[in-house]
Amino acid sequence: MGNFNNRFGFENLEVYQLALDMTAEVYKAAATFPKAEQYRLSDQICRASTSVALNIAEGRGRGTDKDFCRFLHNARGSLLETLAGLQIAVRLGFLEASAYEALTDHAGRLNAKINALISTLRQD
């Protein structure tokens, strides 16, 4: 894991760190796909997983809880897009079911953290 100093207010958020970890795992999984998929499904899955962390960072920088919530909703959408892409990869035989299960476990934790943060922001 990177050594971030929290200069901008998002780096040490647990939800952000989980998103970074998820993205790294998705990239590793996508690297095992057939070469012909490099600019198709694997690219789409990697972009979707990257979008989770990017939306969290951007939302945190927007300045209001309402804006942050909107970007957290976008992050959650990107997470679900990532999962859908991984399901397609399993169906096509590009990804083992066991690898998919490990990724969905991680995604479940991340989704729960995103939802909890949204709930907390709405209460404040």
N, C-alpha and C positions, 0 to 999 in steps of 0.2 A: 504494500500500500504506500502511496505517496506521502511525503511529509509536507503537509499544507499548514500554513501559519494563520489561516483564518483572517487574512487581510481584508476580505470583501464580505464576510459574514455568511458564506454558504459552505465553505470548505469543510468545516467540522460538524455540519449537520449529519446525523446518523443516516437519514434518508438519502442524502447525497452520496455518502460513502458506500452505502449498499448499492446505489445505482452505478457507481464506478465499478464496483466488484462484479455486478451483473453484466455490465458491458464487456469487461475483460473476459468473462466466461463465455459470453455469446461469441465474441471474436475468435476465441480458441475453438469453439465448436464449429463455427462457420469455416474455419481454415481447413477442416477435414472434409468439406463438401467437394464434390467433383470439380475439376478445374473449369468446366463449362459453366458452372454456376457462379463463378467469381463475380460477374457483373450482373447477375440476375437475383436469385433468391438470397444468396449469402450477402450481397451488397444491401438489399432491402432490410434484412434482419439486423445487420450491423448498424445501418443508419437509424432504424427504429430504436434500437437499444441505446445508442448514443444520445438520441433525442430525449430520453428520460432524464439523464444527468444534466443535459443542457437546459431543459425546461426548468428544472429545479433551480439551477444557478441563475437563469434569467429572471425567473419569478421572484427570487429572493432580492434581486437588485431593483425591482420595480418600485419598492417603497411603501406599498400599502398591502395590508393583509388580503384585501379583496383581489388585487392583482396577483398576489402570490398564490392564492387559491385557484385562480383561473389557470395559471401555469402548472400548478400541481395536477389539475384535471387533465391538462395536455400531457403531462408526464405519465399519468396513469393510462391515458389512451395509447401512448407510444409503447408502454409496457405490454398492454394487451395486444397491440399490433405485433410486437416481438414474439409473444407466445403463439399467436396465430401462424406466423412465419415458421416457427419451430415445429408446430404441428404439421404443417405442410412438408417440412423437411423429413419428419419421421415417416409420413405417408409415402414419400418418394424414395425412402430408403437411404437418405443422406445422413441421418442422425439416428443413433441407437436410442431405443426407448429408455434405457437407463440414464443416458446423458440428458434426455429430455426431462425425465423425472427430477434429476438434480437441479436443472435450470428452473423448473416450475416450483420447486421448493424455495429456491432463492427468490423467485418472482413473487411467491406468496408472502414471504416476509417483507419484501419491498412494498408490495401493494398495501399490506396492513399498515406499514409506517406512513405511506403517503396518505391513506385514509385517516389515520390518527392525527396527522399534522393538519389536514384540512379541517377536521372536527375542532381541533384546538384553536385554529385561526378564526373559525366562525364564532367561537365562544367569546373571544376577546373583543 
